[in-house]
Amino acid sequence: MRARRTALSAAALLIPALALTACTGGSSSTSGGSGPARAIGTSPLQNPDGTKPGLAPVSSDADRKAGRDLISRVKTAEPGPRTGYDRDQFGPAWTDNVDDVPLGHNNCSTRDDLLSRDGTKVEHKDGSACVVTGMTIYDPYTGKQVQFTKQQASRIQIDHVMPLSYDWQQGASAWDKAKRVQIANDPLNLIPADGSQNASKGDSGPATWLPANQQIRCAYAVRFAQVSLKYQLPVTPADKKAMLEQCGG
């Protein structure tokens, strides 16, 4: 999987990616930061590469305007056909073998990276510094704290903010596979969230699906726009209109 990568526009990258500590093998452990930033997440306006925890509301007038300004830069296009789409077109689920995105090649699966990013009181499998077996996590899509265990793993699923089928129809069908693997494993495009919310979303854009937690909807729209801009993928006109509306536009 060393095919030539389509270059991402430097203008679309808001800041360089922040390096995180690599996950390497070790003994069982409990980890996780404390304080309000990790407890409820980070505003997408202060987290343009997706390496900081979660998704916090965008609520002040100034920040909502900044959100609208960012969303206004998103290009629009009607979706292409879904023909040929398959999850495998975006590589193995949660592969660590991904280049040029934060957390790639750190010896942990993408799923475990995201659970560790957003969870508190994180517990790992014996002998592993990666495999998450328990934690407390704030779900921004419902606004609730969730006690997660490996035995009930489906309670928290990893949402692709821009769904992969949506990406395919908006232009990813023409990408090489390596770039599709990037967007499928880029923490900017990934939010651990309530499993039923993720299931109800499917491959919908913001015009037809928004998180149940209304306080997070502007932040969700901003994050959708950040992914769109980074990967130069247009959204549908209806989705852009809905995104602007969530931030008061």
C-alpha positions as CSV (number, residue, x, y, z in Angstrom):
1,M,0.0,0.0,0.0
2,R,2.7,2.4,-1.2
3,A,0.8,3.9,-4.1
4,R,1.5,7.5,-4.9
5,R,-0.6,9.8,-2.7
6,T,-2.6,12.7,-4.1
7,A,-1.2,15.7,-2.4
8,L,-3.5,17.5,0.1
9,S,-3.8,21.2,-0.4
10,A,-1.6,23.1,2.0
11,A,-4.1,25.8,2.1
12,A,-6.7,23.4,3.4
13,L,-4.6,22.4,6.4
14,L,-5.3,24.8,9.1
15,I,-2.2,24.0,11.3
16,P,0.4,21.3,11.2
17,A,-0.5,18.0,12.9
18,L,0.5,17.7,16.5
19,A,2.6,14.8,17.4
20,L,1.2,12.5,20.1
21,T,3.0,10.0,22.2
22,A,3.3,6.6,20.4
23,C,1.6,3.6,21.7
24,T,4.0,0.8,22.2
25,G,3.8,-2.6,24.0
26,G,3.9,-2.6,27.8
27,S,2.2,-3.7,30.9
28,S,-1.5,-3.2,31.8
29,S,-2.2,0.4,32.8
30,T,-4.7,3.0,33.6
31,S,-4.4,6.4,32.0
32,G,-6.3,9.4,30.9
33,G,-6.1,13.1,31.6
34,S,-8.4,15.1,33.9
35,G,-10.0,18.5,33.8
36,P,-12.9,20.0,31.8
37,A,-11.1,19.9,28.4
38,R,-11.0,16.1,28.4
39,A,-14.2,15.7,30.3
40,I,-16.4,17.4,27.6
41,G,-14.1,17.6,24.7
42,T,-12.4,20.4,22.6
43,S,-14.0,22.9,20.3
44,P,-13.1,22.0,16.7
45,L,-11.9,25.6,16.2
46,Q,-9.2,24.8,18.7
47,N,-8.6,21.3,17.4
48,P,-8.1,21.6,13.6
49,D,-6.1,18.4,13.3
50,G,-8.4,16.2,15.5
51,T,-5.7,15.1,17.9
52,K,-7.3,16.7,21.0
53,P,-10.1,15.0,22.8
54,G,-13.7,14.9,21.7
55,L,-16.0,17.6,20.4
56,A,-17.1,20.6,22.6
57,P,-19.9,23.1,21.7
58,V,-19.2,26.2,19.6
59,S,-21.4,28.6,21.5
60,S,-20.1,32.2,21.6
61,D,-21.2,34.6,18.9
62,A,-17.6,35.1,17.8
63,D,-16.9,31.4,17.6
64,R,-20.1,30.8,15.7
65,K,-19.2,33.4,13.2
66,A,-15.7,31.8,12.9
67,G,-17.6,28.5,12.2
68,R,-19.7,30.1,9.5
69,D,-16.6,31.6,7.9
70,L,-15.0,28.3,7.8
71,I,-18.1,26.5,6.4
72,S,-18.5,29.2,3.8
73,R,-15.2,28.0,2.2
74,V,-16.6,24.5,1.6
75,K,-17.3,23.8,-2.1
76,T,-20.5,22.1,-3.2
77,A,-21.4,19.5,-5.7
78,E,-24.3,17.0,-6.2
79,P,-23.3,13.5,-5.2
80,G,-22.1,11.0,-7.8
81,P,-23.2,7.4,-8.0
82,R,-22.6,5.0,-5.2
83,T,-21.6,2.4,-7.8
84,G,-18.5,0.5,-6.8
85,Y,-18.5,1.6,-3.2
86,D,-17.3,-1.0,-0.6
87,R,-15.8,-0.5,2.8
88,D,-12.8,-2.4,1.7
89,Q,-12.0,0.4,-0.8
90,F,-10.9,2.4,2.3
91,G,-8.6,-0.3,3.6
92,P,-8.8,-2.7,6.6
93,A,-11.0,-1.2,9.4
94,W,-8.9,0.8,11.9
95,T,-5.6,-0.1,10.3
96,D,-2.5,1.5,11.9
97,N,-0.7,1.1,8.5
98,V,-1.6,4.6,7.3
99,D,0.7,7.3,6.2
100,D,0.6,11.1,6.6
101,V,-2.1,11.3,9.3
102,P,-1.7,11.8,13.1
103,L,-1.4,8.5,15.0
104,G,-0.5,6.4,12.0
105,H,2.2,3.8,12.5
106,N,2.2,4.1,16.3
107,N,1.5,0.4,16.8
108,C,-2.1,0.9,18.0
109,S,-5.3,0.4,16.0
110,T,-7.1,3.6,15.0
111,R,-10.1,2.6,17.2
112,D,-7.9,2.2,20.3
113,D,-6.2,5.5,19.5
114,L,-9.5,7.3,19.4
115,L,-10.8,5.6,22.6
116,S,-7.6,6.6,24.4
117,R,-7.8,10.1,23.0
118,D,-11.3,10.8,24.3
119,G,-11.7,8.6,27.4
120,T,-10.8,9.1,31.0
121,K,-9.7,6.4,33.5
122,V,-8.6,4.3,30.5
123,E,-7.8,0.7,31.2
124,H,-5.8,-1.5,28.9
125,K,-5.6,-5.2,28.3
126,D,-2.9,-6.9,30.3
127,G,0.4,-6.7,28.5
128,S,-0.8,-4.0,26.1
129,A,-0.5,-0.2,26.0
130,C,-3.0,-0.1,23.2
131,V,-6.1,-2.3,23.6
132,V,-8.7,-0.4,25.6
133,T,-10.8,-2.6,27.9
134,G,-12.6,0.0,30.0
135,M,-13.0,3.7,30.5
136,T,-15.4,6.6,31.0
137,I,-16.2,8.6,27.9
138,Y,-18.3,11.7,27.2
139,D,-20.4,11.1,24.1
140,P,-20.9,14.5,22.4
141,Y,-23.7,13.3,20.2
142,T,-26.0,12.6,23.2
143,G,-24.3,14.8,25.9
144,K,-24.0,11.8,28.2
145,Q,-21.2,10.1,30.1
146,V,-20.8,6.5,29.2
147,Q,-19.1,3.7,31.1
148,F,-17.4,1.6,28.4
149,T,-16.2,-1.9,28.7
150,K,-14.8,-4.3,26.1
151,Q,-17.7,-6.7,26.8
152,Q,-20.2,-4.0,25.7
153,A,-18.0,-2.5,23.0
154,S,-20.9,-1.6,20.7
155,R,-22.1,1.0,23.1
156,I,-19.4,3.3,21.8
157,Q,-18.7,3.3,18.1
158,I,-16.3,5.4,16.0
159,D,-18.2,7.7,13.8
160,H,-16.8,8.9,10.5
161,V,-17.9,12.5,10.5
162,M,-17.9,12.5,6.7
163,P,-19.2,9.0,6.1
164,L,-17.1,6.8,3.8
165,S,-19.9,6.2,1.3
166,Y,-20.5,10.0,1.3
167,D,-16.8,10.5,0.5
168,W,-17.0,8.0,-2.3
169,Q,-19.9,9.8,-3.9
170,Q,-18.3,13.2,-3.5
171,G,-15.0,12.3,-5.2
172,A,-13.1,9.7,-3.2
173,S,-14.0,7.1,-5.9
174,A,-11.4,8.7,-8.1
175,W,-8.6,8.7,-5.4
176,D,-5.9,6.1,-5.1
177,K,-6.5,3.6,-2.3
178,A,-3.8,5.1,0.0
179,K,-5.7,8.4,0.2
180,R,-8.9,6.6,1.0
181,V,-7.2,4.8,3.8
182,Q,-6.1,8.2,5.1
183,I,-9.5,9.7,5.4
184,A,-10.9,6.5,7.0
185,N,-8.3,6.7,9.8
186,D,-7.7,10.4,10.2
187,P,-8.6,11.5,13.7
188,L,-10.0,14.7,12.3
189,N,-12.8,12.6,10.7
190,L,-13.4,10.3,13.8
191,I,-15.5,10.8,16.9
192,P,-16.3,8.0,19.4
193,A,-20.0,8.3,19.9
194,D,-23.2,6.5,21.1
195,G,-23.7,3.3,19.0
196,S,-27.3,4.0,18.3
197,Q,-26.5,7.5,17.1
198,N,-23.9,6.2,14.8
199,A,-26.3,3.5,13.4
200,S,-29.0,6.0,12.8
201,K,-26.7,8.3,10.9
202,G,-25.7,5.8,8.3
203,D,-24.1,7.6,5.4
204,S,-26.2,10.8,5.8
205,G,-24.9,14.4,5.5
206,P,-26.0,17.2,7.8
207,A,-29.1,18.0,5.9
208,T,-30.7,14.7,6.8
209,W,-28.9,13.8,10.1
210,L,-27.6,15.8,13.1
211,P,-26.6,14.7,16.6
212,A,-29.4,14.4,19.1
213,N,-27.5,16.9,21.4
214,Q,-28.5,20.2,19.9
215,Q,-25.7,22.0,21.7
216,I,-23.1,20.2,19.7
217,R,-24.6,20.7,16.2
218,C,-22.6,23.8,15.2
219,A,-19.4,22.0,16.4
220,Y,-20.4,19.0,14.3
221,A,-21.0,21.2,11.2
222,V,-17.6,22.8,11.7
223,R,-15.8,19.4,12.0
224,F,-17.6,18.3,8.8
225,A,-16.3,21.4,7.1
226,Q,-12.8,20.8,8.4
227,V,-12.7,17.3,6.8
228,S,-14.2,18.6,3.6
229,L,-11.5,21.3,3.3
230,K,-8.6,19.1,4.2
231,Y,-9.5,16.5,1.7
232,Q,-10.9,18.9,-0.9
233,L,-14.2,17.0,-1.0
234,P,-17.3,19.0,-1.8
235,V,-20.6,18.6,0.2
236,T,-24.0,18.8,-1.3
237,P,-25.7,22.2,-1.5
238,A,-28.4,21.1,1.0
239,D,-25.7,19.9,3.4
240,K,-23.8,23.2,3.2
241,K,-27.0,25.1,3.8
242,A,-27.8,23.0,6.9
243,M,-24.2,23.4,8.2
244,L,-24.4,27.1,8.0
245,E,-27.8,27.1,9.7
246,Q,-26.4,25.2,12.7
247,C,-24.0,28.0,13.4
248,G,-26.6,30.7,12.9
249,G,-26.2,31.3,9.2
